[in-house]
């Protein structure tokens, strides 16, 4: 038996910030964000309206809210809105107001990231070509540049006038320009933008103005390191429970010349702001030279590690996949940028696909978000206490755990998972939490490798208290007039709990094991213990529990219909094109498609998503001379939605073979051939009632 012990004191009250953030309703102190004086726990996700066909916005936003988001964040890409002649458009897929109104209608708060520079794998960081190529110095207080920025901000504000924004961000990943960020804010406010919170990305030890809320990030793996890097050690640091907030590797290949490299930075966090995030990696994009694989378990463990480290705001990048609205908008080697991407596709492997279909990550994060929806307000006020025996990188054998507590009750976090490494199992582990007035000792449990979970202690439910539980708290609803606490088993760990009430197991049809908690002869609450698998299917709809394999909905659930699609081979793959390497040493996307295998897919339905399993290096789908979609092989399916096809009855698909010596890293394994493996049309059909 190994005893893991930590002493927890009653935390000092939070203190006001030196420079006040917020307004008459929203405030920020040294520990949490509050609305009307009460702590809140925002859960935000990045969804780019201009990268999603307008027809799919509602499905994606519905899935985001059902997945537990409280806020949606989006960039406004200047180069998406501006044509080559300098004309701005806010129509169709660029109708930012309609997108934000839909989001608000789903109960989501609004976070708008104005640019002008946004990065986001956009060409010139989202600046129009005429701005990037002008004589002035962009991303500075050059007067000519600021004149153009003010025109952009003014046009954008006219689209969102009257909408209530929770937060606004200007520029992105600017490390050494606090004066420029302050000037951009002054311009934004001058044209009319207002918000309780003005935020800024703080990673890379960024120098920021005093009156912004610094937000951090962390990823599970990345495309922005080299193809020779078989593992991303900077990203792996995010799986350690730590008071260090800064993942200095994010976007490091775009760091301006002359700035310190990530390993040279002081990433010691400031003490005055609470730990909040806006870019927890909700997946990962494939660049041509490096194509990571990120799993739902990776992202779940990443999120839990940040909660264990004291996060009071979980923000994900991305929460839904995307695609660029037209060609020529992506980051690329041709204009001197560090990475090469396909022109259209922005498949991030996020919680939601482009057409709003939930991936495994969606279900795993929803389980965390249900927990935060019920107990996040209390958790936000609880500082993280990291025990002395919690390891630091590169230790992969010691147990990673922490406690968040108000001195009477709290939650214990365990993160025993990270990508690329099999962490040690910990048998017969006992946790002892020494509170000011008592000591809570959990019974011994066996913690398997790959486990990541949270355990409650001192949890109040219906007037009684759970002293401890060896199962995860998922949510609490009302059932038969009493609170119903839902706990989830953790793999093979026996689900047990101790309480000051009498416990009676009751028979109840359906899922899990049911218990009634009684005190003084009266029922006070119920507990439902479900398996880990059942907890991933569990949602809450209108205050009631719903078990489903998809997004819960009122009325009959949509039925996914899949129909196979045939294809005709038109040309076999030839000799792969010779590899081309950019000046920075990274492989570039081939431009010669003469050796591509070609296929014709006909009789396509006007509705539904075309789903392709394929092998090769890179691929493109054409409707005549219109590029419909493209993809880099990374082991994921290639999904082409009906709005992208725009009524095309057939498509031509071309797939380039991957050269055996191409200097690229395919983490899913290099393809065995070149061609389509399977094709189908996937449609969600709502049953008649």
Buried (B, 14 or more C-beta within 10 A) or exposed (E): EEEBBBBBEEBEEBEEBEEEBBEEEBBBBBBBBBBEEEBBBBBBBBBBBBBBBBEBBBBBBBBBBBBBBBBBBBBBBBBBBBEEEEEBEBEEBBBBBBBBEBBBEBEBBBBBBBBBBBBBBBBBBBBBBEBBEBEEEBBBEBEEBBEBBBEBBBBBBEBBEEBEBBBBBBBBBBBBBBEBBBBBBEBBBEBBBEBBBBBBBBBBBBBBBEBBBBBBBBBBBBBBBBBEEEEBEBBBBBBBBBEBBBBBBBBBBBBEEEBBEBEEBEBEBEEBBBBBBBBBBBBBBBBBBBBBBBBBBBBBBBBBBBBBBBBBBBBBBBBBBBBBBEEEBBBBBEEEBBBBBBBBBBBBBBBBBBBBBBBBBBBBBBBBBBBBBBBBBBBBBBBBBBBEBBBEBEEBEBBBBBBBBBBBBBBBBBBBBBBBEEBBBBEEBBBEBBBEEEEBBBEBBBBBEBBBBBBBBBBBBBBBBBBBBBBBBBBBBEBEEBBBBBBBBBEEBEBBBBBEBBEEEEEBEEBBBBBBBBBEEEBBBBBBBBBBEBBBBBBBEEEEBBBEEBBBBEEEBBEEEEEEBEBEEEEEBEEBBEBBEBEBEBBBBBEEEEBBBBBEBEEBBEEBBBBBEBBBBBBBBBBEEEBBBBBBBBBBBBBBBBBBBEEBEBBBBBBBBBBEEBBBBBBEEBBEEBBBEEBBBBBBEEEEE
